Amino acid sequence: MKGLASLLVVGLASAVQDEDAALACREAGLQVYASNSSLYGQLRMSFSKMYQAWPLVVCEALAPEGDASLTVRELLKFRPPTQDQMQQATGKIQHFVAISRQRNLSFAVRSGGHSNAGLSSTVGLSTLDVRGMSIVEPKFDSMTVTVGAGATAGQAQFSTVTITTNSDTFGAALPVGQKPSVGMAGLTLGGGFGFLTRYAGLLCDRLVSLDAVLPSTGEIVHATADIHNEYHDLFWASCGGGGGNFAVVTEFEFNMVPVCGVGVQGALGAYQCNVVMLHLFVPLDRPGLLSWYQEWSMTMDPRITPNFEVQNKTHGLIAGIFIGSKEMFRKALRLANPTDRHFIPVTVQELFDAATVKTFAQATTDLTGWTPNASTDVLVRSFLDERSYFKYKSLFLVQPLSEDGQAILRDYAVVCGEEEECGTGTNFTVVFEFQAMGGDPSAQLPGGNAAGLFDDGSTFTYKFAPNNFSRIPVESTAFPQRNALHCLMLKANSATEEGGDVAFAQMENVYNMLLQTEQVQNGIQSEGREGQPVVSYVNHIDANLPEAEFAQFYAGVNSLKSASAFWTPSPSLAELSTDFWINKLKQVRCKYNPEGLLYVNPLLAGLAGGPCTNDVVSQCSVRTDGEECAIGGVGTRSCPRGG
């Protein structure tokens, strides 16, 4: 009887929580989907099926008219909201945050739902869904684009490229990731790399400003990098510090990137924005392949960010987008191919023959992994009907991966599936990918002048300094891994839950083996933290990682100071304390989300754990006159008056 009574009490408490959460959303004017709603089962899910979250309610800030199913929404195609609708939705979010603060109701925010740890939809909390806030508005006078927090990378890219190219003036884009279904909010807040990283930097490096609702006050604020902006510390944390921790972002403004390698008039008179798409399948058993790729991708002209990904048990894919003509690409290949090797696994001719001139929009579409020459409007799809059981792990490499590490990848991080191959009877894949990141930021582009400018007959002059990933001052954003040569990603995927369990275990095994190699030990560890990985992509955070180890996702300065053949550290690096990033993130979190009302990633051990303590807040030397004060030895921000 006691057990039955306990279950009854728990059930009643849960029902009360559900009703409180639903009431808060309704009072704020949000569309509510409770557990008894026909759509709840679809809307509660993260993008990866492995996270079976059961939030109290799902509340949409800007929902379609009526109770439209996900299938109906897909058929409606992409219809960006108006500015008036965006403002109305922002007002509702402000009201919702105010009610939640008053009633102590925590919530999580979801944009694309791709959180690698499944944190965008959480058991026992409300989920604030902002996917409807998907406005994309390029501005030609300022070369910027406004993007709503609910837009996906595909929606933002498709709209930006289409609108700017159809202007008959130029073509512009954003350096988004490779998967169009990923939300722009999480991608930006975690950094954001892809096929334009070496040419245009991270997505967060293009960020001009953001609008956000503060959990601490419920007010809407405008944050920029300007030191005189009251919220520039929030802007700093939003450039690589991870999503869902500091404020509810509603809108971003980015600098667009010119992407027309060659601008031409099409057959029907329409303007075309052409680039060169590299798409080369290479046998994995070619001797020296991965060593060659790691060197070549760092010495190649930074107008291309060539990535390497395993496609099946026998072949890998070298892929990228070159911003220029095919003849310019040929010249770049000749200059970049290493000459001190007796055997080159991939020849210049092979690379050149695998290059095709396409519009930027078509090249972007083809490299997402769908059937070549699919219609470019595929980028605006939600792809919710193609969800699977997937998970990533990653390491930033500040040295080329050794032969020992490469052997681990070849032997264990390959596609598996059938029973005779893997002994499981389930289909799954475990693959690896090298995302190219850095290289020498001071190197001259082939044929460029001292300022790195180009005007060699193509439509546009290239005004970006070489390698716009590494050249960013290391302390200027919350993304500290500016000396990384590559991000090595392990990817596990399956159509079934059983296959997912097998794939995740295999991926974990590969990851742990890599951590034991001498090269990785030397290249990714900081003093005093032996045995703990210190550099990984915050957007690939692992829910199984012990809480105490989360701080290792923010690289200690000692690892950044490590020697690298391709990287010269920022002059100010020596002035930084080892825990510069983690300490500054603590301060930002405690300033804007002190009670954890906006559900904080539980892995943020140094940032979370309930209300902020005085010792965390006081790490910033408070001045009573409101003048600037120092943080971590470098940089300043306005401290609160009188503490």
C-alpha positions in Angstrom: 0.0 0.0 0.0 2.8 2.4 0.8 4.4 1.7 -2.6 1.0 2.4 -4.3 0.6 5.6 -2.3 4.1 6.8 -3.2 3.3 6.2 -6.9 0.1 8.1 -6.6 1.9 11.1 -5.0 4.5 11.1 -7.7 1.9 10.9 -10.4 -0.1 13.7 -8.9 3.1 15.8 -8.6 3.9 15.2 -12.2 0.5 16.2 -13.3 0.7 19.4 -11.3 4.1 20.1 -12.9 2.7 19.5 -16.4 -0.2 21.8 -15.8 2.0 24.6 -14.3 4.3 24.4 -17.3 1.4 24.4 -19.8 -0.3 27.3 -18.0 2.9 29.4 -18.2 3.1 28.9 -21.9 -0.5 29.6 -22.5 -0.4 32.8 -20.4 2.6 33.9 -22.5 0.6 33.3 -25.7 2.7 30.4 -26.9 1.3 27.4 -28.7 1.3 24.5 -26.2 1.7 20.8 -26.9 1.1 18.7 -23.8 1.7 15.0 -23.4 -2.0 14.4 -24.4 -1.6 16.3 -27.7 -1.5 14.3 -31.0 1.7 16.2 -32.0 3.5 15.9 -28.7 5.1 12.6 -29.7 6.6 14.2 -32.8 7.6 17.6 -31.4 9.2 16.3 -28.2 12.0 14.5 -30.1 15.6 15.5 -30.5 17.0 15.1 -34.0 18.8 12.0 -33.0 16.4 9.2 -32.1 18.7 8.0 -29.4 17.4 10.7 -27.0 13.9 9.8 -26.0 13.1 13.0 -24.1 9.8 13.6 -22.4 9.5 17.3 -21.6 6.6 18.5 -19.5 5.3 20.4 -22.5 6.6 21.7 -25.8 5.8 25.4 -26.4 6.3 27.0 -29.8 7.1 30.7 -30.0 5.9 31.0 -33.6 3.8 28.1 -34.8 2.0 27.5 -38.1 -1.7 28.3 -38.1 -3.8 25.5 -36.8 -2.4 22.2 -35.3 -0.5 21.3 -38.4 1.4 18.0 -38.4 5.1 17.8 -39.3 4.1 16.2 -42.6 1.8 19.2 -43.4 4.5 21.6 -42.3 7.0 19.9 -44.7 4.6 20.3 -47.6 4.2 24.0 -46.8 7.9 24.5 -47.7 10.0 27.2 -46.2 8.0 30.4 -45.6 10.1 32.8 -43.5 8.1 34.9 -41.0 7.8 38.7 -41.3 9.6 41.1 -38.9 6.2 41.8 -37.3 5.8 38.1 -36.6 9.3 37.9 -35.2 8.7 40.8 -32.9 5.4 39.3 -31.6 7.2 36.0 -31.0 10.0 37.7 -29.1 7.4 39.5 -26.9 5.8 36.1 -26.1 9.2 34.7 -25.1 9.9 37.7 -22.9 6.5 37.1 -21.2 7.2 33.4 -20.9 10.6 34.0 -19.3 9.1 36.5 -16.8 6.4 34.0 -15.8 9.0 31.2 -15.5 11.2 33.4 -13.3 8.2 34.3 -11.0 7.2 30.6 -10.7 10.7 29.1 -10.7 10.0 27.0 -13.8 13.1 25.9 -15.7 13.1 25.3 -19.4 15.3 24.3 -22.3 15.5 26.0 -25.7 15.4 24.2 -29.0 16.3 25.4 -32.5 17.4 22.6 -34.8 17.3 19.9 -32.1 20.8 18.5 -33.1 22.3 18.7 -29.6 24.8 15.8 -29.6 24.0 15.2 -25.9 20.2 15.5 -26.4 20.0 18.7 -24.3 17.6 20.7 -26.4 14.6 18.6 -25.2 14.9 17.6 -21.6 12.9 15.3 -19.3 11.0 17.1 -16.6 11.3 20.6 -18.1 9.5 22.7 -20.6 10.9 22.9 -24.1 10.8 26.3 -25.7 10.8 25.6 -29.5 11.9 28.6 -31.6 12.0 26.8 -35.0 9.3 29.0 -36.4 11.5 32.1 -35.9 13.3 31.4 -39.2 13.5 34.8 -40.8 16.4 35.3 -43.3 16.8 38.9 -44.6 20.0 39.9 -46.5 20.8 43.6 -46.5 22.7 44.8 -49.6 23.8 48.2 -48.2 25.6 46.7 -45.2 26.5 43.2 -46.7 24.8 41.7 -43.6 22.0 39.2 -43.2 19.5 38.9 -40.4 18.8 35.3 -39.4 16.2 34.1 -36.9 17.2 31.7 -34.1 14.9 29.1 -35.5 16.3 29.0 -39.1 18.3 25.9 -40.1 21.7 26.2 -41.8 20.1 25.1 -45.1 17.3 27.7 -44.9 19.8 30.4 -44.1 22.2 29.4 -46.8 19.6 28.8 -49.5 17.8 32.2 -48.9 21.0 34.2 -48.6 22.6 32.7 -51.8 19.3 32.8 -53.8 18.4 36.4 -52.9 21.9 37.9 -53.4 22.6 36.0 -56.6 19.2 37.0 -58.1 20.2 40.7 -57.4 22.3 40.6 -60.6 25.0 42.2 -58.5 26.9 39.5 -56.5 26.5 36.2 -54.7 27.0 35.9 -51.0 26.7 33.2 -48.4 27.5 32.2 -44.8 30.1 29.7 -43.6 27.6 27.2 -42.3 28.1 23.5 -41.5 27.7 20.6 -43.9 24.2 19.4 -42.8 21.3 21.7 -43.8 19.0 20.5 -40.9 21.3 21.8 -38.1 19.9 24.9 -36.4 21.7 28.2 -36.9 21.5 29.0 -33.2 23.3 26.0 -31.9 25.8 26.1 -34.8 26.7 29.7 -34.1 26.9 29.5 -30.4 29.2 26.5 -30.6 31.5 28.0 -33.3 30.3 26.5 -36.6 32.7 25.0 -39.1 32.2 23.7 -42.6 33.3 23.9 -46.2 34.2 27.7 -46.0 36.2 27.7 -42.7 39.6 28.5 -44.0 38.2 31.1 -46.4 35.7 32.8 -44.2 36.4 31.6 -40.6 33.8 30.1 -38.3 30.2 31.0 -38.5 30.5 32.8 -35.2 33.4 34.8 -36.6 30.9 36.4 -39.1 28.6 37.4 -36.2 27.9 41.1 -36.0 25.3 41.2 -33.3 22.5 39.2 -31.6 19.3 39.9 -29.8 18.5 37.8 -26.7 16.1 37.6 -23.8 18.0 37.5 -20.5 16.8 34.8 -17.9 18.0 37.2 -15.1 15.7 40.0 -16.0 13.4 39.0 -18.8 14.5 42.0 -20.9 15.5 41.8 -24.6 19.0 43.1 -25.2 21.2 43.8 -28.2 24.8 42.5 -27.9 27.8 43.3 -30.0 31.6 42.8 -29.8 32.1 46.6 -29.1 33.7 47.0 -25.7 31.3 49.9 -25.1 28.3 47.7 -25.6 26.9 46.8 -22.2 26.5 43.2 -23.2 29.7 42.5 -25.1 30.6 39.8 -22.7 27.4 37.9 -23.7 28.4 38.4 -27.3 31.9 36.9 -26.5 30.4 33.8 -24.8 28.0 33.4 -27.7 30.9 33.0 -30.1 31.9 29.4 -29.4 30.8 29.0 -25.7 28.0 26.6 -26.4 24.2 27.0 -26.7 21.5 26.9 -24.1 23.6 28.4 -21.2 23.4 32.1 -21.1 20.3 33.7 -22.7 17.5 32.9 -25.2 18.8 34.2 -28.5 16.0 35.3 -30.9 17.9 36.8 -33.8 21.4 37.1 -35.3 23.1 39.5 -37.7 26.0 38.2 -39.7 28.5 39.6 -42.2 27.9 37.9 -45.5 30.8 36.4 -47.5 31.2 36.9 -51.3 31.3 33.4 -52.8 31.3 33.9 -56.6 34.5 32.5 -57.9 33.4 33.6 -61.4 30.2 35.5 -62.0 28.6 34.9 -65.4 25.4 35.5 -67.3 23.5 32.3 -67.6 21.9 30.9 -70.8 18.6 32.7 -70.0 20.3 35.9 -69.0 20.2 35.2 -65.3 23.3 35.9 -63.2 25.2 32.8 -62.1 27.5 32.5 -59.2 30.1 29.8 -60.1 32.6 28.0 -58.0 34.7 24.8 -58.3 33.4 21.7 -56.5 36.0 19.1 -55.6 34.5 15.6 -55.1 37.1 12.8 -55.3 36.8 9.2 -54.0 40.1 7.7 -53.0 40.9 4.1 -52.0 41.7 3.9 -48.3 44.5 1.4 -48.9 46.8 3.9 -50.7 50.0 4.1 -48.7 50.5 7.4 -47.0 47.0 8.7 -47.8 46.1 10.3 -44.5 49.6 11.7 -43.9 49.5 13.3 -47.3 46.0 14.7 -46.8 46.8 16.3 -43.5 49.8 18.1 -45.0 48.2 19.0 -48.3 45.0 20.4 -46.7 47.0 22.8 -44.6 49.2 24.0 -47.5 46.4 24.3 -50.0 45.1 27.7 -51.1 42.6 28.7 -48.3 40.0 29.5 -50.8 39.1 25.8 -50.4 38.6 23.9 -47.1 39.1 20.3 -48.3 37.7 17.7 -45.9 38.2 14.0 -45.8 35.5 11.5 -44.9 35.2 7.8 -45.0 32.4 6.7 -47.3 32.5 2.9 -47.1 34.9 0.1 -46.2 37.1 0.8 -49.2 37.0 4.5 -50.1 37.2 8.0 -48.6 36.0 11.2 -50.1 38.1 14.4 -50.5 35.5 17.2 -50.9 35.4 21.0 -50.9 34.4 24.2 -52.6 37.0 26.4 -54.2 36.1 30.1 -54.6 37.6 30.8 -58.0 37.8 29.5 -61.5 38.9 26.0 -62.5 42.2 27.4 -64.0 42.9 29.2 -60.7 42.2 25.9 -59.0 44.8 24.1 -61.2 47.4 26.7 -60.3 46.6 26.3 -56.6 46.9 22.5 -56.8 50.4 22.8 -58.5 51.6 25.1 -55.8 50.3 23.1 -52.9 51.2 19.5 -53.6 54.2 18.5 -51.5 57.4 18.1 -53.5 59.6 16.3 -51.0 57.8 12.9 -51.2 58.9 10.0 -53.4 55.3 8.9 -53.7 52.2 11.1 -53.7 49.0 9.1 -53.0 46.8 11.6 -54.9 48.1 13.4 -57.9 47.4 16.9 -59.1 45.7 15.5 -62.2 43.4 13.3 -60.2 42.3 16.3 -58.0 41.8 18.5 -61.1 39.8 15.9 -63.0 37.5 15.5 -59.9 36.7 19.2 -59.9 33.5 20.5 -61.5 32.3 24.1 -62.2 28.9 24.6 -60.6 26.9 27.3 -59.1 27.6 27.8 -55.4 24.1 26.8 -54.4 24.4 23.5 -56.4 27.8 22.7 -55.0 26.5 23.3 -51.5 23.6 21.0 -52.2 25.7 18.2 -53.8 28.1 18.1 -50.9 25.4 17.6 -48.3 25.3 14.0 -49.3 22.1 13.7 -51.3 21.9 12.6 -54.9 24.1 14.9 -57.1 22.2 17.6 -59.0 19.2 17.5 -56.7 17.2 20.7 -56.7 18.8 23.3 -54.4 15.6 23.9 -52.6 16.2 20.6 -50.8 18.3 22.7 -48.5 15.2 24.2 -46.8 13.7 20.8 -45.9 13.5 19.8 -42.2 14.6 16.2 -42.8 12.7 15.2 -39.7 11.4 12.1 -41.6 15.1 10.9 -42.0 16.1 11.0 -38.4 18.2 8.1 -37.1 20.2 7.0 -34.1 23.4 9.0 -34.3 26.1 10.5 -32.2 29.5 12.3 -32.6 32.8 12.5 -30.7 35.7 14.7 -31.7 39.3 15.8 -31.0 41.0 19.0 -32.2 44.5 18.1 -33.5 47.3 20.6 -33.1 49.7 18.1 -34.7 49.2 15.8 -37.6 47.8 12.5 -36.5 50.5 9.9 -36.3 50.8 6.6 -38.1 49.6 4.8 -34.9 46.5 7.0 -34.8 45.9 6.5 -38.5 46.1 2.7 -38.1 43.4 2.8 -35.3 41.1 4.7 -37.7 41.7 2.4 -40.6 41.2 -0.7 -38.5 38.3 0.3 -36.2 36.6 3.4 -37.5 35.2 2.0 -40.7 31.7 1.2 -42.0 30.2 -2.0 -40.6 26.8 -3.5 -40.9 26.0 -7.0 -41.9 26.4 -10.0 -39.5 29.2 -11.6 -41.5 31.2 -8.3 -41.2 30.5 -7.3 -37.6 28.9 -10.2 -35.9 25.9 -8.3 -34.7 23.1 -8.9 -37.1 22.3 -5.1 -37.1 23.1 -2.4 -39.5 25.2 0.5 -38.3 28.2 2.7 -39.3 31.2 4.0 -37.5 33.2 6.4 -39.7 35.8 9.2 -39.3 36.2 12.6 -40.9 38.9 15.2 -40.9 37.5 18.7 -40.9 40.3 21.1 -42.1 40.7 24.1 -39.8 44.0 26.0 -39.8 47.3 26.4 -41.4 49.7 29.3 -41.4 47.6 32.5 -41.2 50.5 34.6 -42.4 51.1 32.7 -45.6 50.5 34.5 -48.9 47.9 33.2 -51.3 49.6 32.1 -54.5 49.8 35.2 -56.7 48.5 37.5 -54.1 50.1 40.8 -53.1 51.3 41.8 -49.6 47.8 42.6 -48.5 46.5 39.2 -49.7 44.4 40.8 -52.4 43.4 39.2 -55.7 42.3 40.6 -59.0 43.3 38.0 -61.6 40.5 38.4 -64.1 37.7 36.9 -62.0 34.6 39.0 -61.2 35.6 39.8 -57.7 38.6 40.9 -55.8 39.3 38.7 -52.8 39.7 40.9 -49.7 40.2 38.2 -47.0 43.5 37.6 -45.4 44.8 34.0 -45.8 43.2 31.5 -43.5 40.5 33.3 -41.7 40.2 30.7 -39.1 43.7 30.9 -37.5 44.1 34.6 -37.9 41.4 35.4 -35.3 43.0 36.5 -32.0 42.7 33.5 -29.7 41.2 35.4 -26.7 38.7 37.3 -28.8 36.0 34.6 -28.8 34.9 31.7 -26.6 36.3 29.3 -29.2 39.9 28.8 -28.0 41.2 26.1 -30.5 42.6 28.5 -33.1 45.8 26.5 -33.4 43.9 23.4 -34.5 45.0 21.9 -37.8 42.0 19.6 -38.0 39.0 18.5 -36.1 39.0 14.7 -36.1 35.4 13.5 -35.9 34.1 10.1 -35.1 30.5 9.4 -36.3 28.2 6.6 -35.2 24.9 6.0 -36.9 22.2 3.4 -37.2 18.6 3.1 -38.4 17.8 1.0 -35.3 18.2 1.4 -31.6 20.1 -1.9 -31.3 22.5 -1.0 -34.1 23.0 2.4 -32.4 24.1 0.8 -29.2 26.7 -1.3 -31.0 27.9 1.7 -33.0 28.2 4.0 -30.0 30.2 1.4 -28.1 32.5 0.9 -31.0 33.0 4.7 -31.4 33.8 5.0 -27.7 36.4 2.2 -28.1 38.1 4.0 -31.0 38.0 7.3 -29.1 39.7 5.8 -26.1 42.3 4.1 -28.2 43.2 7.4 -29.9 43.7 9.0 -26.5 46.4 6.5 -25.7 48.5 7.2 -28.7 51.7 9.2 -27.9 51.0 11.8 -30.6 47.5 12.6 -29.1 48.9 12.6 -25.6 51.5 15.2 -26.6 49.2 17.2 -28.9 45.9 17.6 -27.0 46.9 17.6 -23.3 47.7 20.4 -21.0 50.0 20.5 -18.0 48.6 19.0 -14.8 45.7 17.3 -16.6 47.3 14.1 -17.7 44.8 11.5 -18.9 42.0 13.9 -19.7 41.2 15.2 -23.2 41.3 19.0 -23.3 40.2 19.9 -26.7 37.0 18.8 -28.3 34.2 20.6 -30.2 31.6 21.9 -27.8 28.8 21.0 -30.2 30.0 17.4 -30.0 29.7 17.3 -26.2 29.2 13.8 -24.9 26.4 13.1 -22.4 28.4 10.2 -20.9 31.4 12.4 -20.0 31.8 12.8 -16.2 30.7 16.3 -15.1 34.1 17.1 -13.6 35.7 16.7 -17.0 33.6 19.2 -18.9 36.0 22.0 -18.4 38.5 20.1 -20.5 36.3 20.9 -23.5 37.7 24.4 -23.2 41.4 24.1 -24.0 43.8 25.2 -21.3 46.2 27.8 -22.4 49.1 25.4 -21.9 47.9 23.3 -24.8 47.4 26.4 -26.9 51.0 27.4 -26.3 52.3 24.1 -27.5 54.5 24.3 -30.5 52.9 23.8 -33.9 54.7 23.8 -37.3 51.8 25.7 -38.8 50.7 28.2 -36.1 52.2 31.3 -34.4 50.4 32.1 -31.1 48.8 35.4 -30.4 51.2 37.8 -28.7 48.7 38.2 -25.8 48.6 34.5 -25.2 51.3 34.6 -22.6 49.3 37.0 -20.5 46.3 34.7 -20.2 45.7 32.4 -17.2 45.3 28.7 -17.8 41.6 28.8 -17.1 40.8 32.1 -19.0 37.9 30.7 -21.0 36.2 28.6 -18.3 36.5 31.5 -15.8 35.1 34.0 -18.2 32.2 31.7 -19.1 31.4 31.3 -15.5 31.1 35.0 -15.1 28.9 35.4 -18.1 26.6 32.5 -17.0 26.3 33.9 -13.5 25.6 37.4 -14.7 22.8 36.5 -17.1 21.5 33.1 -16.0 22.4 33.1 -12.3 19.7 30.7 -11.1 19.9 28.3 -14.0 16.3 29.2 -15.1 17.4 28.6 -18.7 18.4 24.9 -18.3 22.2 24.8 -18.3 24.0 21.9 -19.8 24.7 19.6 -16.9 28.2 18.9 -18.2 29.1 22.6 -17.5 30.3 21.6 -14.1 32.1 24.9 -13.6 29.2 26.9 -14.9 26.2 25.1 -13.6 25.2 23.4 -10.3 22.3 25.7 -9.3 22.6 29.3 -8.2 25.9 31.1 -8.7 28.0 31.6 -5.6 29.6 34.8 -4.5 33.1 33.5 -5.2 32.2 33.0 -8.8 30.6 36.4 -9.3 33.5 38.1 -7.4 36.1 36.8 -9.8 35.5 40.0 -11.6 37.0 42.9 -9.6 34.0 45.0 -8.9 34.5 48.8 -8.9 32.0 51.2 -7.3 32.6 53.8 -10.0 31.4 51.6 -12.9 34.7 51.8 -14.7 36.1 49.0 -16.7 37.8 46.1 -14.9 40.0 43.3 -16.0 39.1 39.7 -16.5 41.7 36.9 -16.6 44.5 39.4 -17.3 43.4 40.3 -20.8 40.4 42.2 -22.0 37.9 44.3 -20.1 34.2 44.7 -19.5 31.9 46.9 -17.4 31.5 45.5 -13.9 28.3 46.0 -12.0 28.3 49.0 -9.7 29.0 48.2 -6.1 28.9 44.5 -6.7 
